[in-house]
Each structure stands twice: as structure tokens, then as C-alpha cells.
Amino acid sequence: ARHREALLLKPDYTDALLGLGMSQAARNQFEPALSSYRQVLALDKHNFEAYMGCGNALLELTRRSEALTCYRQVHSVVGGNAEQLHRLGLAWREAGEAEEARRCFTEALSLQPDFVEAHNSLGIALGDLGDLTGAETHYREALRLRPGYVSAWHNLASIKRLASDDELRPELKALKDKLTELPVTQASMLHFVLGKVHEDEAEFARAFEHYLEGYRLKHATLDYDEARQAHFFHDFIHDFDAAFMATHTAT
């Protein structure tokens, strides 16, 4: 509401238009959000947030070709901003374009070699492209820069067996000792890492304990209502019955 009030006073207030677009997108109102972002770009053709908003809204509207065109346009406005390049790379990966994502992450790291999140993201993109050796290199670099980076541990463990003499094992043990201090989502992920490490060493009982605890913690963070889901499936079966399917079968 405050964005609309501001626009009544100053219709070309780009910050208010941008805020309105973000608010609309957050409520899954992607067509109105797209309109708001485009109004921003009509006033400021170099606005990074508006370009990203347009691309993301178009992707949500399944207008993929237009979204990709928008992401290509974004690249021309990021300049030498490593953080923006990283965000653009994440958008490319969300769109299923791993090679474009790789280029953005690589460019971000050329500007900021110690950008931990970009190393992790580049590892993911390289893994998507089948380069597991390259992916491992960047996961390890992320962990060298930030030993407590649980996401990088999870990604590394998913593609590599961490042998007992691996140089990173002492760091993993130190992180394990701080398990109870981690936020729930990170603790859950770390339990999965530890489960994988023990599984690789054929210590299946210990692996199972970590997997079980990881799933328990993960379940605690989910907004899952069993009764609500049962009601949904009941209605689904009722609405999409044999008569409906018979009249909507493709010929």
C-alpha cells in the first residue's frame, strides 16, 4: 500500500515502482509485477533489480524465451559487480542454463577471487556440466576460505568420497563438534554429510544414525499438515474422476 501511495504523489518514483513489483512477485502476482518492472526500465534502462525482476517473472509465467532474453540484457548492466554477476548466474542456473551460469560465476570470481558463494555455485554449475573434477576444486576452495560452509560440504560429499586421510577431514571433525550450535537447516545438512562419509567407510549403523537425525531435523522445518494433504487428495480424486478423464482425454 505504501508503494502505491508514493506513486500517487510521484508516478515516476522508480524505487516505489520497484518495491511494488517485488511485493507483487512475492504474492505470486507475476503479470502485474512484470508491468511494474517494465515501468522501472522505461525510466531507468540500467536498473539491475528491474531486469532481474522481469526475467524471474517471465520464467514464472513460463515465458522462457523472453526470460532468457532478459537475462542476456542484464549482463550489460552489471559492469564489474561480482555480487550481481553471481545473482545473474543463479538465475541462469534456475532457468536450466548451466553454461551461462558457469560464465557468470567465473566472471564474478575473476573480479573477486575470494568470493566463497561463487566458488560453491561454480562447483554446482560445473557438476551440472559433467566436470566433477572442476566442481571438486571449487568446493574445496570454498571450504578453504570458509571451513564452516555446510552447503559446500554437502556438495563435495555428494560427488567425492572423503577418505580418512583427506586434508579436509580435520575441518569436518571440528565442524561436527559444533553441530549443536548450528541452525537447524545447516545441522540437518551436516548430518547428511556425516552420513555419507560413514556410508563410504561401510560404517552403516553410524551412517543410518546421521541420516535419521538429518531427516528428523529437516522434517521439523517443513510446513506439512497431514490432514490438509489428505483433504487435498480427497478433493483431487473427487474432481478428476473417471467421467472427467473420459471427457478430457486427448485424441
N, C-alpha and C positions, 0 to 999 in steps of 0.2 A: 504493500500500500504506500509506503513512504517513497518508493521509486516513482510511482505514478503521480504522487503529489508533487515531487520535484520536477517532473516533466511538464506538469501543468504550468508551472512557473517558468520553466526553461526547456522547451521542447527539444533543443539540440544539446542537452546535457548528456554527454557521452557516458560518464560514469553511472548516471541513473539508468540509462538505456542498457548498459552492460549488466548492471545489477538486476534489472528487470528480466533480462534474458536468462541469467543464471538462476534466478528464482523460478522462472517458468520451466526451465530444464529440470530443476530439482523436483518439480511436481509432475514430471513426465509430459509437460505441455510443449512438445518439440516444435510443432508448426509455429506457434506464437514466439517461442524462443528464437527460432531461425529468423523470423521477421525482425525481432529486436536486435539481434546481432548484425543483421544486414543494414539496419538503420545506423548502427555504430560505424560500420565500414564506409557508409556513404559520407560520414562526417570525418572519419579518420581512417584512411586506407592502409595505415601501417599498424593498426591495433591488433597485437598478437592474441589477446584474450578473445576478441570477437571472431577472429579467424578460427581459432581452436573451437570456440563455441559452435560456429557454423558447421565445421567438419564433424564434430561429435553429434550435433543434432541431426545432420543429414544421415549419418551412419545409423542412428537410432530409427530414423524413418525409412531405413532400408534403401536409401538412395545412394548406394555405394560409390558409383562412378563419380557423382558430384562431390561426395565426401573426399575422395582421393584427390580430385582436382583442387579442392580447398586446402588440403594438407600440403600439396605442392606449392600453393601460393603462400602458405605460412612460412615456408623456408626462406622466402625472400625478405621477410621482415625480422627474422631472429638475429641477424647480424652475428656478433661474436658472443652471444649469450649462451653459455653452456647449459644452464638450467632449462631454458626454453627449448634448446635442442633435445635435451633429454625428454621433456614432456612431449615434444613432437614425435620422438622415437617411440614412446609408449603408445601414442595414438596410432602410429603406423602398425605397430605390432597388434594392437586391438583390432585393427582392420584386416589382419592376416597377411600383412606385407613385411615379412621378416627382413628382406634385403634392404628395403628403405629404412626400416628400424635400425638395422646394423649401421648403415651410413650415418644416421643421426647420432647414435651413441658414440661411434668412432670419432666423429667431428667434435662432439662435446668433450671427449677425453683429450683430443689434441689441444683444446683450449684450457682444460683443467685436468691434468693427469691424475690428480688425487681425488677425483670425483667418485666416491665409493659406490653410490647407487648406479652410476653409469657403467661401472665395471660389472656389477651384478646384472644389469639389464643387457649389456653387450653379451655377457655369457649366455643369457637366455636366448637372445636372437641367434647367436652362433649355434647353439644347440638346436634351435628350430631349423637351421640350415644344414644340420648334419655334421658340423665341425665341433665334435666333442672335445678334442684336444684344445682348441682355441677357447671353448667355453670354460674348461677347467682352469686354464691360465688366468682368465679374468675373475673367476670365482675366488681363486687363491689370492689374487691381487687385492680384491675387495676385503678378504679376511686378513691379509697382511696390514691393510690400512685400518681395519676395524674388526678386531678379533671377536667381538661380541655380536656381529651381524648375523642374526639367526637365519634370515632369508637366504643369505649366501651359503651358509652351512647346509641348509636344506637342499639347495640346488646342486651343490657339489656332491653331497651324499647320494643324490639321485642318479648321478652319472659315473661315480667313481667309488671304488672300494678303498676305504681309508685304512690302510694296513697299520698294524701296531707300531711300526717304526716310521710312520708318516710324520713329517715335520710339524704338521698341524695338530697332531693328537694331544700334545700338552695343552694347547689352547682350548681344545674341545673339552678336556677334563676340567680345566679351570672354569669354563662356562657351565658345565654340568654341576659343579659345586655351588653355582649361584642360581640354580633352577628355580628355587622357591621365591627368588627376588624378581623374577621376570614377569611381565604382564602375561595374562592368561593365553593370549593368542600366540605369543612367542614361546611360552613354555610348552604349549601343545606341539608347536612345530619342532622344537628341540627334542621332545620325546620321540617324534617320528625319526629324527636324525639318529638318535641313540639306538632306536630300534633297528634301523637299517644297518648301523655299524655292528651291532651284536649279531644280527642275522647273517651278515657277511662272514662273521667269525664262527658261524654254526653254534652260537650260544642262543638257542631258540627260546628257552624259558625266559631269559633276561630280555630278549627282543620282544617277546609277547607282552611282558610287563610294561615296557615302554610304549608299545603300540596301544595297549589297553588304556593307559593313563592319558596318552595323547588324544585318543578318541573321546575319553571322558571329559577332558578339558574343552575339547572342540565342541562337543555336544552342549556343554553348559553355556556356550556363547551363541547358540542358534535360537532363533525365534521360531520354535516349532511347537505347534499346538495339535496334538493328535486328534482331538475331537473335531477341530476345524478342518483338518485334512480329510477325515472320514466323511464329513458333511460335503466337502467339495467333490469327492469321488462319487458319493451317492447321487448328487445332482448331475454330475457328468454322465453317469450311466443312465439316469432318467431322461436327460435331454437328448443324448446321442444314442437312441435306441435303434432297434432293427428297422423300424419304419423310417426313421430319419436317414439312416445309412442307405436304405433302398432307394430313396428319392434323391440322394446326393452323390451317388456313385458315378464316377467318371466313365464315359463311354468312349 
